[in-house]
């Protein structure tokens, strides 16, 4: 919707395009309404924007009214139900899917997904929403819309397996889940199964914790932590309904050579910075993750949900059935079925702390996270006491370095914990691993695959990660595998692996030149520049301020910046349009909103080599590997 022009562009999966116009001279809405009677129509945020405008257009509302609706959504933040109510509209009856919330993680803009997919262009529409367009500009509008539809089609292809999983779940439970996030799927399923309404009981002021009977530590330190947790009244935020961390949680827990931080969200080790490990003939290094950790605690710790009498047990019975089915499918290698049920299991925990969810149960959420951390700390203390080194620990797992000759003794400790708690541990042995810290690391799994987390994650939609010079991480991996990484880096033919992408609120620009301007006027303790508004404070220094660097030229870009590192030192960095501040990471970078057919001549190969060396250094992979003896 631009000015007095409403344009709908469509494209089939096979690539056939169609444009439908609503202007003062042309009205294709009847034709579009007939087209929507067949097939499934996929969009991005169409349930929150496009479908509302289509409902109005199909009802013969005026262009002015469509403009008003668009502004109410974008400018005033109205929800779809409010728009339908205020404008007396009925939601469109055609079959549609909104893929905005289907990809993992928090939903982001279509343009950022385009950046993660390596789209040819990331340019924003060069018109203001109120602009009146001429014929040439209408062609530009159409080309822009067609590009967005193409991006939506490619995004749909990526998340099609996730939508297929939702369709299977939807058929089983009798609810349409195709447009929902994982957490929303879980909420919708239990609402349907148990007839739940939204939470109306309000937010508790405090929460208390009771540890499960099977949590029986062997050390006084872990027992002290359990006692502290059980004696604490955890304050709950009246705004979001989530518990706050207690003061004692700021203490560092020390076990052997390790340091650990407890929080509301999960356990994190603090001693695993810039350190690397490699499997040798003497030592092994393995990750031990708890299978479905939080779902298992919910079922094994005798927890109750904040539901009416009888419904909590029914909820847990359904949840247990889904959990057991998933483990059966996973053991049988039925990945599709296992992944389908995983959506419900993990999504449920995410909703326990949501004050608007019908099964909002903050006490259960707190019990799950505290029990998870205390159990891992108890497990770590037993491993350390037996002479093993806990290299790292996070929310649901422990990284252990061990002598091969004591492997069976280590596995017995995990087996004892598993028998006592009902939790199942899954081992991932590594050939090598390098950690910047607990959340950022690179590893080569013994089975051959590479595992990359945090700052070193592979970019992509399903990875929920923006591009950040992927070629450098791949070169670092090559070094650890004893391959010629510098040669392989320069042989990489995929330009997208040399790019970084990030959101830039308010837009950005890369000027073409700079110059120093010395135009200060005034006197001691009252220095100003021409054009300063009257309300802007003068500089109060005694001597004249130094010249100011001003930037010139360049075309403003949109809300997504994509760049590579350049040998050109005359280019200013990319800056925010709103305040002129430098966009992080763009010094010596060059904007690249449109992908070229060949590598830029000014690509700074030396910078990428140095970045690879930096990755190796910050993960401890640049030189020696560590082994510990307790």
VOGU-3710 file (C-alpha; in Angstrom, 3 decimals, decimal comma):
1> xxxxxxxxxx> 0,000/0,000/0,000  1,759/3,132/-1,249  -0,197/6,367/-1,473  -3,290/5,698/-3,560  -1,975/2,405/-4,945  -2,731/-1,063/-3,579  -0,756/-3,835/-5,252  -0,847/-7,579/-4,627  1,814/-9,717/-6,315  1,597/-13,500/-6,320
11> xxxxxxxxxx> 3,796/-16,325/-7,511  3,269/-20,066/-7,747  5,865/-22,514/-6,508  6,631/-23,169/-10,176  7,388/-19,465/-10,685  4,299/-18,108/-12,473  3,730/-14,488/-11,470  0,601/-12,343/-11,351  -0,039/-8,751/-10,263  -3,388/-7,402/-9,026
21> xxxxxxxxxx> -3,901/-3,633/-8,829  -6,355/-1,407/-7,001  -6,000/2,215/-8,070  -8,311/5,011/-9,118  -8,044/3,717/-12,679  -7,935/-0,053/-12,139  -9,607/-2,619/-9,873  -8,422/-6,259/-10,023  -9,837/-7,232/-6,622  -12,745/-9,308/-7,957
31> xxxxxxxxxx> -10,291/-11,240/-10,090  -8,027/-11,790/-7,079  -10,965/-12,862/-4,886  -11,854/-15,553/-7,412  -8,243/-16,713/-7,577  -8,072/-17,184/-3,796  -10,931/-19,702/-3,846  -8,509/-22,477/-4,775  -5,132/-23,539/-3,461  -3,219/-22,532/-0,342
41> xxxxxxxxxx> -1,896/-18,959/-0,145  1,390/-18,472/1,680  2,640/-15,114/2,913  4,907/-13,439/5,427  3,027/-11,573/8,174  -0,043/-11,870/5,957  -2,208/-12,781/8,944  -1,089/-9,573/10,612  -1,232/-7,230/7,605  -1,953/-8,445/4,069
51> xxxxxxxxxx> -5,082/-10,447/4,877  -6,622/-7,478/6,676  -6,173/-5,235/3,639  -7,498/-7,989/1,382  -10,580/-8,340/3,561  -11,237/-4,624/3,139  -10,499/-4,681/-0,601  -12,793/-7,677/-1,170  -15,518/-5,804/0,724  -15,172/-2,836/-1,691
61> xxxxxxxxxx> -13,717/-0,467/0,905  -12,127/2,687/-0,527  -8,426/3,263/-1,033  -8,548/5,870/1,736  -9,926/3,249/4,121  -7,228/0,777/3,118  -4,637/3,461/3,828  -6,230/4,064/7,235  -6,120/0,351/8,042  -2,461/0,139/7,011
71> xxxxxxxxxx> -1,597/3,078/9,251  -3,540/1,630/12,200  -1,473/-1,558/11,919  1,943/-0,016/11,250  1,686/3,339/12,985  -0,738/2,641/15,834  0,171/-0,975/16,484  -3,363/-2,347/16,338  -3,780/-6,104/16,543  -5,651/-7,972/13,788
81> xxxxxxxxxx> -8,682/-8,619/15,979  -8,880/-4,901/16,763  -8,777/-3,992/13,073  -11,449/-6,544/12,170  -13,616/-5,192/14,989  -13,074/-1,482/14,393  -13,625/-1,700/10,624  -16,407/-4,292/10,849  -14,548/-6,784/8,708  -14,596/-10,549/8,526
91> xxxxxxxxxx> -11,291/-12,405/8,095  -10,830/-13,693/4,528  -12,165/-17,207/4,041  -9,427/-18,496/1,737  -6,875/-21,044/2,953  -3,668/-19,261/3,958  -0,436/-19,853/5,862  1,659/-17,158/7,530  5,278/-18,370/7,733  6,575/-15,446/9,801
101> xxxxxxxxxx> 6,709/-17,406/13,081  7,569/-20,841/11,703  11,413/-20,518/11,518  13,301/-21,184/14,786  13,934/-18,350/17,216  12,316/-14,958/17,499  10,566/-13,830/14,320  12,556/-11,260/12,336  11,839/-9,208/9,233  11,508/-10,730/5,770
111> xxxxxxxxxx> 14,464/-8,602/4,699  16,689/-10,124/7,391  15,606/-13,615/6,366  16,573/-12,586/2,828  20,015/-11,660/4,149  20,330/-15,033/5,866  19,363/-16,758/2,604  21,898/-14,778/0,559  19,306/-12,942/-1,545  20,536/-11,082/-4,619
121> xxxxxxxxxx> 19,222/-7,748/-3,335  18,483/-6,325/0,112  17,313/-2,902/-1,008  14,279/-1,310/0,638  11,458/0,325/-1,256  12,627/3,859/-2,191  9,215/5,498/-1,622  7,488/6,951/1,393  4,170/5,255/2,324  2,225/8,381/1,323
131> xxxxxxxxxx> 3,938/8,875/-2,063  1,926/9,318/-5,263  3,683/7,288/-7,932  4,131/7,924/-11,659  4,293/5,147/-14,263  8,030/4,599/-13,907  7,733/4,406/-10,152  4,857/1,924/-10,443  7,193/-0,370/-12,381  9,742/-0,027/-9,568
141> xxxxxxxxxx> 7,023/-0,840/-7,033  6,000/-3,943/-8,965  9,601/-5,164/-9,270  10,128/-4,631/-5,526  6,960/-6,545/-4,612  7,869/-9,390/-6,958  11,273/-9,644/-5,289  9,622/-9,844/-1,846  7,278/-12,564/-3,097  10,266/-14,458/-4,502
151> xxxxxxxxxx> 11,941/-14,170/-1,077  8,769/-15,483/0,574  8,684/-18,417/-1,838  12,300/-19,324/-1,054  11,679/-18,969/2,678  8,644/-21,251/2,354  10,767/-23,881/0,639  13,215/-23,800/3,544  10,539/-24,145/6,247  8,308/-26,539/4,277
161> xxxxxxxxxx> 9,443/-29,516/6,425  8,517/-27,575/9,583  5,091/-26,806/8,126  4,652/-30,475/7,200  5,378/-31,397/10,826  2,757/-28,901/11,961  0,241/-30,368/9,530  0,797/-33,841/11,025  0,337/-32,475/14,539  -2,709/-30,488/13,470
171> xxxxxxxxxx> -4,429/-33,552/12,045  -3,741/-35,502/15,218  -5,059/-32,862/17,607  -7,657/-31,178/15,404  -6,177/-27,668/15,270  -4,497/-25,608/12,533  -0,837/-25,182/13,546  0,700/-24,296/10,191  1,342/-20,629/11,020  2,414/-21,027/14,640
181> xxxxxxxxxx> 5,771/-21,023/16,401  6,821/-24,085/18,378  5,595/-22,578/21,648  2,319/-21,485/20,060  1,802/-25,038/18,744  2,084/-26,433/22,270  -0,315/-23,838/23,647  -2,891/-24,453/20,919  -2,750/-28,242/21,361  -3,326/-28,187/25,112
191> xxxxxxxxxx> -6,033/-25,552/24,798  -7,833/-27,838/22,380  -7,241/-31,061/24,324  -8,179/-29,685/27,743  -10,611/-26,928/26,807  -8,430/-24,269/28,432  -9,018/-20,517/28,349  -6,487/-17,772/28,877  -5,010/-17,359/32,345  -7,228/-15,114/34,478
201> xxxxxxxxxx> -5,774/-15,883/37,898  -3,227/-13,083/37,856  0,453/-13,110/38,721  1,760/-14,464/42,045  3,880/-12,132/44,154  6,460/-14,748/45,173  7,372/-18,331/44,290  8,904/-21,091/46,412  10,985/-24,081/45,398  10,934/-27,665/46,638
211> xxxxxxxxxx> 13,609/-30,027/45,380  12,604/-33,511/44,161  13,287/-36,487/46,440  15,829/-37,912/44,011  18,092/-34,865/44,277  20,459/-36,248/46,958  23,859/-34,520/46,753  27,022/-35,945/48,303  28,723/-32,631/49,100  27,871/-29,964/51,656
221> xxxxxxxxxx> 28,262/-27,225/49,017  25,533/-28,603/46,750  23,273/-29,256/49,768  23,854/-25,645/50,837  22,653/-24,462/47,419  19,552/-26,640/47,643  18,807/-25,251/51,122  19,244/-21,692/49,857  16,864/-22,345/46,961  14,236/-23,878/49,228
231> xxxxxxxxxx> 14,452/-20,997/51,747  14,106/-18,266/49,118  10,959/-16,356/48,258  11,558/-15,682/44,561  10,056/-12,355/43,571  7,868/-12,285/40,465  7,772/-9,344/38,060  4,273/-7,827/37,997  4,925/-6,720/34,409  5,881/-9,983/32,708
241> xxxxxxxxxx> 5,030/-12,595/35,323  8,520/-14,125/35,402  10,578/-14,833/38,537  13,680/-12,801/39,313  17,051/-14,168/40,365  17,771/-14,203/44,092  20,790/-12,411/45,561  22,602/-15,661/46,384  22,573/-16,602/42,690  25,225/-13,963/42,025
251> xxxxxxxxxx> 27,756/-16,129/43,894  30,196/-18,185/41,849  29,968/-21,899/42,590  33,404/-23,506/42,710  33,859/-27,232/42,167  37,433/-28,418/41,698  39,055/-26,126/39,127  35,695/-25,090/37,721  33,544/-22,021/38,291  29,782/-22,009/37,611
261> xxxxxxxxxx> 27,006/-19,434/37,558  23,426/-20,269/38,540  20,543/-18,278/37,081  16,841/-18,396/36,431  17,469/-19,641/32,895  20,195/-22,257/33,292  23,685/-23,210/34,433  26,772/-21,747/32,763  30,426/-22,488/33,416  32,837/-19,557/33,649
271> xxxxxxxxxx> 36,241/-21,253/33,552  36,023/-22,409/29,924  37,417/-19,337/28,150  39,958/-19,520/25,338  40,677/-23,194/25,843  40,904/-26,168/23,465  40,950/-29,938/23,858  41,861/-32,759/21,481  41,291/-36,490/21,756  44,582/-38,335/22,221
281> xxxxxxxxxx> 45,681/-41,911/22,824  45,571/-41,109/26,554  42,586/-38,748/26,903  39,077/-38,507/25,504  36,750/-35,500/25,437  32,951/-35,946/25,332  29,751/-33,973/25,717  27,029/-35,562/27,865  23,649/-33,941/27,205  20,427/-34,870/28,970
291> xxxxxxxxxx> 17,833/-36,054/26,472  14,790/-33,726/26,608  16,115/-32,288/29,879  13,377/-29,837/30,825  10,498/-32,053/29,623  11,974/-34,957/31,595  12,209/-32,896/34,788  8,614/-31,752/34,350  7,582/-35,417/34,307  10,064/-36,843/36,849
301> xxxxxxxxxx> 9,985/-34,212/39,619  6,311/-34,580/40,697  5,470/-31,059/39,572  1,975/-29,646/39,297  0,768/-26,976/36,906  -1,366/-23,990/37,790  -4,554/-25,524/36,409  -8,005/-26,349/37,795  -8,310/-29,581/39,831  -7,882/-32,653/37,674
311> xxxxxxxxxx> -6,621/-30,788/34,624  -2,995/-30,737/35,820  -2,880/-34,542/35,927  -4,578/-34,802/32,520  -2,089/-32,306/31,127  0,868/-34,309/32,436  -0,633/-37,602/31,211  -0,879/-36,215/27,656  2,588/-34,703/27,950  4,057/-38,010/29,197
321> xxxxxxxxxx> 2,439/-39,920/26,335  3,929/-37,488/23,790  7,332/-37,685/25,507  7,402/-41,493/25,465  6,230/-41,615/21,853  9,008/-39,248/20,820  11,704/-41,307/22,520  10,358/-44,440/20,813  10,401/-42,776/17,388  13,874/-41,347/18,007
331> xxxxxxxxxx> 15,267/-44,746/19,002  13,744/-46,264/15,862  15,313/-43,604/13,649  11,922/-42,095/12,696  13,234/-38,518/12,555  10,108/-36,856/11,138  7,850/-38,303/13,822  10,364/-37,561/16,592  10,829/-33,971/15,450  7,072/-33,497/15,229
341> xxxxxxxxxx> 6,560/-34,394/18,872  9,641/-32,434/19,961  7,792/-29,274/18,922  5,152/-29,890/21,588  7,595/-30,911/24,315  9,978/-27,974/23,997  7,248/-25,488/23,160  5,381/-26,313/26,361  8,248/-25,274/28,621  8,551/-21,999/26,742
351> xxxxxxxxxx> 4,948/-21,199/27,604  5,059/-22,020/31,340  6,429/-18,545/32,082  4,069/-16,670/29,745  1,479/-14,846/31,873  -1,037/-14,904/29,000  -0,787/-18,661/28,428  -3,726/-20,775/29,693  -1,318/-23,106/31,528  0,883/-20,304/32,920
361> xxxxxxxxxx> 2,774/-21,993/35,772  5,781/-19,932/36,860  6,409/-22,091/39,937  6,775/-25,187/37,737  9,060/-23,280/35,352  11,249/-22,169/38,265  11,340/-25,697/39,684  12,422/-27,121/36,315  15,309/-24,708/35,797  16,575/-24,860/39,408
371> xxxxxxxxxx> 16,347/-28,660/39,546  18,178/-28,882/36,231  21,052/-26,756/37,483  21,327/-28,380/40,903  21,346/-31,860/39,366  24,170/-30,912/36,981  26,188/-29,365/39,810  25,744/-32,531/41,858  26,822/-34,621/38,864  29,868/-32,394/38,301
381> xxxxxxxxxx> 30,883/-32,686/41,963  30,756/-36,495/41,729  32,802/-36,519/38,521  35,436/-34,180/39,966  35,649/-36,223/43,172  36,370/-39,284/41,025  39,242/-37,502/39,265  37,569/-36,301/36,049  37,803/-32,805/34,582  34,613/-30,900/33,776
391> xxxxxxxxxx> 35,769/-28,743/30,890  32,464/-26,902/30,396  28,798/-26,998/31,436  25,659/-25,367/30,135  21,904/-25,628/30,591  21,522/-29,309/29,719  24,943/-30,871/29,502  28,534/-31,323/30,648  31,772/-31,498/28,661  34,136/-33,994/30,300
401> xxxxxxxxxx> 37,802/-34,756/29,655  38,759/-38,204/30,928  41,561/-40,770/30,749  40,568/-43,629/28,464  41,565/-46,144/31,136  38,950/-44,628/33,507  36,124/-44,367/30,966  34,016/-47,126/32,530  34,251/-45,476/35,945  33,011/-42,214/34,405
411> xxxxxxxxxx> 30,093/-43,934/32,674  29,105/-45,567/35,976  28,655/-42,110/37,518  26,330/-41,083/34,710  24,477/-44,403/34,964  23,911/-43,943/38,699  22,507/-40,463/38,137  20,290/-41,730/35,351  18,890/-44,572/37,495  18,208/-42,254/40,427
421> xxxxxxxxxx> 16,673/-39,355/38,486  15,094/-41,069/35,481  17,111/-38,810/33,165  18,841/-40,174/30,066  22,274/-38,949/28,996  23,472/-38,869/25,380  27,218/-38,845/24,697  28,861/-36,936/21,841  32,608/-37,683/21,634  34,844/-35,064/20,014
431> xxxxxxxxxx> 38,085/-35,250/18,080  38,756/-31,676/19,146  36,911/-28,637/20,524  37,870/-24,987/20,983  35,868/-22,676/23,261  35,829/-18,911/23,407  33,388/-19,477/26,273  30,511/-21,795/27,142  28,208/-20,362/24,469  30,706/-19,884/21,644
441> xxxxxxxxxx> 32,757/-22,800/20,364  33,786/-24,963/17,398  34,168/-28,734/17,555  34,808/-31,734/15,347  32,591/-34,624/16,409  34,263/-38,040/16,306  31,646/-39,158/13,771  33,017/-36,478/11,428  30,523/-33,607/11,630  31,396/-30,073/12,652
451> xxxxxxxxxx> 29,529/-28,422/15,539  29,478/-24,613/15,611  27,774/-22,544/18,308  27,192/-18,883/19,080  29,444/-16,451/17,244  30,769/-19,313/15,108  27,398/-20,757/14,069  26,729/-21,358/10,404  24,398/-18,694/9,039  20,943/-19,426/7,750
461> xxxxxxxxxx> 17,206/-19,402/8,421  17,004/-22,703/10,292  20,256/-21,888/12,081  18,656/-18,625/13,288  21,953/-16,840/12,617  23,028/-13,866/10,520  25,983/-14,219/8,131  29,246/-13,195/9,803  32,160/-14,105/7,514  31,474/-17,848/7,472
471> xxxxxxxxxx> 34,575/-18,456/5,332  36,811/-17,552/8,288  35,227/-20,153/10,572  35,559/-22,771/7,831  39,214/-21,825/7,423  39,731/-22,208/11,192  38,200/-25,684/10,988  40,576/-26,532/8,129  43,537/-25,503/10,313  42,374/-27,820/13,115
481> xxxxxxxxxx> 42,014/-30,655/10,612  45,606/-30,072/9,499  44,616/-28,761/6,058  46,126/-25,691/4,263  43,589/-23,151/5,510  45,035/-20,056/3,804  44,941/-21,772/0,435  41,424/-23,072/1,022  40,236/-19,629/2,143  41,414/-18,004/-1,087
491> xxxxxxxxxx> 39,985/-20,843/-3,165  36,498/-20,420/-1,708  34,254/-19,374/-4,606  31,143/-18,444/-2,597  31,089/-14,682/-2,044  28,226/-15,003/0,453  30,654/-16,620/2,899  32,693/-13,406/2,970  29,740/-11,200/3,958  28,207/-9,990/7,205
501> xxxxxxxxxx> 24,556/-9,008/7,673  22,814/-7,206/10,503  19,705/-5,187/11,275  20,165/-1,403/11,326  17,268/0,371/13,013  16,234/3,479/11,181  18,358/2,671/8,141  21,997/3,284/7,311  24,265/4,966/4,799  27,837/4,660/3,609
511> xxxxxxxxxx> 29,112/8,042/2,574  31,648/8,281/-0,216  34,043/10,803/1,314  34,949/12,740/4,458  36,621/16,002/5,263  37,624/17,923/8,391  35,575/21,041/9,004  36,735/23,743/11,419  33,741/26,063/11,686  33,437/26,573/15,428
521> xxxxxxxxxx> 32,156/29,971/16,461  32,009/31,640/19,858  34,449/32,082/22,685  35,832/30,278/25,712  33,200/28,044/27,386  30,631/28,855/24,693  31,481/27,053/21,438  28,856/26,276/18,811  28,608/25,240/15,173  26,511/26,876/12,456
531> xxxxxxxxxx> 23,070/25,319/12,190  22,875/24,029/15,737  19,308/24,336/17,090  18,803/26,849/19,917  18,168/24,087/22,469  21,474/22,298/21,828  24,007/22,962/24,581  27,232/24,780/23,772  30,606/23,174/24,463  32,103/24,661/27,619
541> xxxxxxxxxx> 35,792/23,980/27,000  38,275/26,884/27,170  40,167/26,354/23,892  38,474/25,952/20,497  37,318/22,368/19,831  39,223/20,346/17,197  37,939/20,161/13,605  34,950/17,895/13,051  34,902/15,080/10,497  31,915/15,429/8,178
551> xxxxxxxxxx> 30,766/12,786/5,714  29,394/13,390/2,233  27,757/11,486/-0,606  26,306/8,003/-0,528  22,752/6,725/-0,923  20,717/5,890/2,195  20,115/2,156/2,533  17,349/0,326/4,339  17,121/-1,411/7,696  19,466/-4,264/6,756
561> xxxxxxxxxx> 23,189/-3,759/6,180  25,269/-6,274/4,229  28,976/-5,689/3,706  32,375/-7,200/3,003  35,800/-6,060/4,174  37,555/-3,860/1,630  41,103/-2,715/0,924  39,769/0,783/0,260  40,769/2,985/3,160  39,135/6,101/1,737
571> xxxxxxxxxx> 35,614/4,790/2,412  33,965/5,921/5,653  32,309/3,212/7,755  28,577/2,515/7,487  26,627/4,761/9,850  23,112/4,959/11,259  20,899/7,500/9,521  19,293/8,427/12,831  22,387/9,550/14,750  25,501/9,142/12,576
581> xxxxxxxxxx> 26,988/6,460/14,845  29,091/3,749/13,218  27,341/0,437/12,583  29,447/-2,080/14,558  31,918/-4,069/12,493  31,756/-1,887/9,365  35,013/0,054/9,729  36,936/-0,809/6,533  33,787/-2,531/5,299  31,884/-1,780/2,086
591> xxxxxxxxxx> 28,127/-2,053/1,694  26,980/-4,693/-0,767  23,206/-4,600/-0,993  23,225/-6,140/-4,491  25,307/-9,266/-5,063  27,667/-9,022/-8,069  28,482/-11,883/-10,427  32,147/-11,919/-9,414  34,289/-11,236/-6,366  34,962/-7,520/-5,747
601> xxxxxxxxxx> 38,469/-6,492/-6,725  38,946/-4,712/-3,400  38,115/-7,704/-1,163  40,659/-7,552/1,665  42,057/-11,088/1,743  44,546/-10,122/4,447  41,682/-9,082/6,739  39,954/-12,456/6,333  43,207/-14,280/7,058  43,669/-12,210/10,205
611> xxxxxxxxxx> 40,061/-12,854/11,275  40,720/-16,577/10,907  43,793/-16,242/13,113  41,724/-14,295/15,651  39,136/-17,097/15,778  41,868/-19,662/16,360  43,407/-17,537/19,087  40,193/-16,702/20,952  39,135/-20,383/20,972  42,540/-21,673/22,016
621> xxxxxxxxxx> 42,874/-23,594/18,754  45,898/-21,668/17,514  48,529/-23,638/19,387  48,455/-26,269/22,103  45,591/-28,386/23,364  44,821/-28,801/27,035  44,565/-31,780/29,317  43,872/-31,731/33,027  44,616/-34,103/35,857  42,617/-33,821/39,070
//
